[in-house]
């Protein structure tokens, strides 16, 4: 059954762009430089090539399943069990993503602006946005992204060009940093930062055609690559290695460098507003898809009664890590190393099986 709600290329790109690029406002530049040293800015370009290769395979396999999301295709491939397994895997991935991101943003907001406030109190602002966003549904969330993401992008570019006077090209040498192995082998797993692209396979019924899905995917990857590379490169040009791996919130630290005379100082306060808007948009979309996947996987009629159950689960899970360092370790060890398997490799496997099943109608009927 086709979705009644539809949206175009612009809305889909803005939603995916914000979801993918949120790590840029957290610790993405620092992690790139930890891995590649002075060549950290090369890694975003490298993982972009990998993401394009993965997406090319997926979109070509997707051509025969226009208008179906990955859960529908999993049912074609492996029947009801395939639908349930795929739904649970995707839901666990997005729950992990939302939980880690929620805790990181909360800890960072507490350090920057709300030093004396309890962590649970700061988190409630993001929780409220997630509940309201999920309650109203995907269409308002996507429309909001189409308006707020260009503003966030302009704010980011304002920071990038605003600190241009502090750039030092010598910070990029030696050009290969920690060496080819660090860039091309250790850096391979960092393609996980394109994992939120899996949301594109969930909104396939909303974007209607395979052509729109294809354009949306490639454009999102390209724009994300530009922002990832710019953010990492500019941070490294201002803060030399190894000082650059010590800073908390790299883009925030860039914003703190900006000064224009006596009357335009402490411009990082503008960054906090951009940062909070991006976080609330991304977390609301992620939470919506957690509930959406659960409802679709188990063929439930209503979404809204589940909102409170899932928000309590995510709130509780986000408080489990004892401190920010534990959250950063979880991000570094699991999110940036493992999630590419679920979001980039697993869809290829499901699509291949579905293609084989669809060529054998008797076998498909027996599986169903």
N, C-alpha and C positions, 0 to 999 in steps of 0.2 A: 504494500500500500504506500503510495507516494505521500510525502509530507505536504500539508497544505501551506505551511509557512515556507517562503522562499526568499533568498536574498542574492545579491549580485556579487560580481568579482571584487569590487572595492571593499564591501563589508566583510567578505570572507578573508581577504588579504589582511585587512587591518586587525581582525580578531586573531588570526594566526600569528601575525607579526609581533603583536604585543605578547602573546603567550610564549613564543620562542625567545624573544629578546629580553624578557624580564631578568634572566641571570646577568645580563650586561650591567644592570643597575645594582647588582649584588657583588659577587666575587669572580665573575667570569674573566676579566682581564688579568687578575692576579693568578688564577689557575693556569691560564695560557702561558704566563711568564714563568711560573714555577716549573712547568713542563718543558718549555723550549728555551728558557733564558732570554737572551737578547733577540732571539728569533721567535719569541712568543706571538708576534703579530702575523707570522706566516701560517701558524696552525689554523686560524679561522678560515683562511683561503683553502688550505688543504682539506679540512673537514667539509667545506662547502662542495668541493669536487666529489667527495664521497657521498654526501647527501644527494647531490644531483644524480649520481649513478644509481643509488638505491631507488630514488623516486622515479627515474626513467623506467626501471624494471617494473615497479609497482603500477605506474599509470598505463603501461602497455598491457599488462595483465588485466587491468581494470576495464578495458574497453568493452568487454562482453557483458559487463555487469552495471551498465549505466543506471543511475538512480538508486542503487542499493548501497547500504553502508556495509562496513566490514563484518558486522554481526550477522546481517542477512546472508552475506557470502559464506561465512563460516557454517551457517545452517545448510546451505547448498552443498558445501564440501563434506561435512561430517554429520549432518543431521542435528537433532536437538542437543546432543552432547557437545558437538562443535560450537553451537551457539552459546551454550552455558560456559564452556571452558574459555572461549574467546572473551565473552563478557566479563568473566571474573578476572582474567589476566589484565584486560584493559582497565577495569575498575581499580584493581590493586595498584597498577602503575599510576593512575591519575590521583588516587588517594595519597600515595607516597609523594608525588610531585606537589600536591596542594599542601600537605602537612608540612613538608620540609620548607617550602616557600613561605607559608604562613608564619612558621616559627622564626625563620631568618628575618623577614620583614619586621616582625614584632620586636625581636631583639635589637635590630638596627634602629628602629624608631625610638625605642627606649633609651638607647645610648645617645642618639643625636638630640632628641627633643624632650623626652619625658623621663628624665633620669630617676626621679623618685617614685614613679608610678609602678605598681605591681605588674608583672608580665601579663597576668590574666586580664587586667583592666585594659591594657594597651591592645591586647588581642581582640577584645570585644568590638572595637571599631571595624576591624576587618571582618569579623564574624557577622556583624550586622549587615555589611555590604553583601556578603555571600548569601545570606538568607534572603534578603530582598531581591537580589539578582535572580536566584533560583526560583523564587516564588512567581516572579513576573515572566520568566521563560527566556528562551534563546533569542527571540526577535529583539526585545529591548536591549539585551546585552550586546548583540552584534551592532545594532544602530549606535549605541553609546560608544563602542570601540571605534566605529567609523568616524566619530567626531573627536574623541579624546586622543586617539593614537597619533594623528598628525600634529597635535599640539605638543604631545610628549616628544615626538621626533624633533620638532623645531627647538624645544628646550634643550635636548641633547646636543643638537648641532650648535646651538648658541654657546654651550659649554666648550665644545671641541674647538670652535674658532676663537672663543674668548680667551683661551689660554695659549694661543699660538705664539705669543711673545716669549713664552717660557720653553719652547721646543729647543732641543739640542740633538742634532742628527748623530752626534758621536755616541749617543746612548744605544744605537742600533748595532754597534760593532762589539764583537765579531758577528758577522751577518748570519751565520748558522748557529749561533748561540751554543746550546748544549749538545749540538751535533745532529746529524741526519737521523740517527736512531730515535732520539727524543722527539723529533718533529714527526717522523713518518710511521714509527711503530707505537711509541707511547701515545702520540697524538691521535692515532687511529680511533681509539675508544672514545675520544672526546666528541665524535660525531653524535653521541648521545644528546648533545645540546640541541640537536634538531629533532629530537624525539617527539615534542608536542605536535609535529606535523601529522601525527596519527589522528589528531582531531579532524583533519581534512577527510579522512576515510569515514568519519562518523557523521560529517555534515554533507556527505555526497547527495542524499535525498533532498537537501535544502538548496543546493546549488544547481540542481536539475540535470545538467548535461556533463558528459565526460570532457568536452572541450573546455568548459568553464573550470572544471576541477583541475585540468592539466595546466591552464594558464595561471590559476591561483597558486598551485604548488610551486611552479618554477619562479614566479614573481616573488613569492614569499621567501623562498630560499635565497634568491639574489639580494633582496632588500635586507634580510637578516644578516647575510654575509657582509654587506657594506657596513652595517652598524657594528657588528662584532669586530671587524677588522679595524675600523676607525677608532672604536673605543679602546682596543688593546694597543694600537699603534700610538695614539695620542698620549695614553697613560705612560707608555714606555718612553716617549720623547720628553716627558716632563720629569718622571721619576726614574732614575737609572737603576739597572739591575745591580745588586740584589736588594736595594732599598724598596723597589717596587713590589716585592713579595711580602713586605711587612705591613703595608698600609691596609687599613680596614675600610671597606667600601671605596674601591678605586675611583669611580666616577664622582663620588661625593668629594673625595680628596682633590680631584681636578677642579671642582666647582669652588672649593675653598681658596684656590690659588688666584681666582679672578678678582681683579680690582680695577676700577675706572675712576681715578681721582679720589677726592675726599668724600664725595657724596654717594658713590656707588661701591659700597663694600658689603661683605657678608652676603654675597649673591647666592651662596649655597642654600639659603632659606627658600629660594625659588625652586631649587632642586628637590627639596623635601616635598613640596606640593606635587611636582611632577612624579616623583617617586611613589607617593601614596596613591595617586590616581592610577598609575600603571599597576600597582599591586592589587588594588581593589577590583579593577577590571579583570585582571588575569585570574585572581582567586575566585571571583564570582563565576566566570566561565568554566573554570576547572571544576568547581563544586556542582554546577549545573550538569555537567557531563557525567559526574559520578552518579547522581540520582537518575539521569536519563539512561545510562547504561544498565543500571540495576533494574529499572522498570522494564526496559526492552528485553533484557536477558531472560527475565522470569515472567514475561508477558503479563505485567500488571496493568491495571486500567488507569490508575491515578499516580501522579508524581508528587503533589504537594504534601500528602500525609507523611511521606518519607523524609521530608526536609529536616525536621527536628531530630529525628533519629541519627541521620548521617552527620549533621552539624555537631552533635554531641560527641560522636565517635571521632571526628576529625579534631575537634577542640581537645579531647582527652589525649589523643595520640601526639598532638603537637606539643603537649606539656611533658611527655615522657623523657626526652633528652634533658639531662641535668643542666646543660649550659650551651652557649653558642658554639663553642669549640667542638662539642660532640655533634651538633647539627652540621657544621662545616665538614667534619670527617665523614658523616653519613652521605653528604652531598658528593664529596670527592671520591669515596670508595665505592659507592653503589650507584648513585644517579649518573655520574659521569662515566661509569665503566660498564654498566649492565643494561641500562634501559634501552639501548639501541637494538638489543636482541628482540625485545617485545614489540617495539614500535616500528622497526625497519625490516628486520628479518622475518618475524612471525607473519606479518601480512603477506609477504611473498610466498611463504609456505602455504598459507590458506588459499591464496588466489590460484596457485599452481594446482592444488588438489581440486578446487572448484572447477577449474578449466577442464581437468580430466573427467570429473564427474558429469559435467554438462555435456560432454561428448558421448557419454554412455547413459542415456535416459533410464534404462532398466536398472542399472546399478545405483543411480541416484534415487530412484523411486524406492528401492529396497532399503537404502540407508534411512530415508525419511520414515 
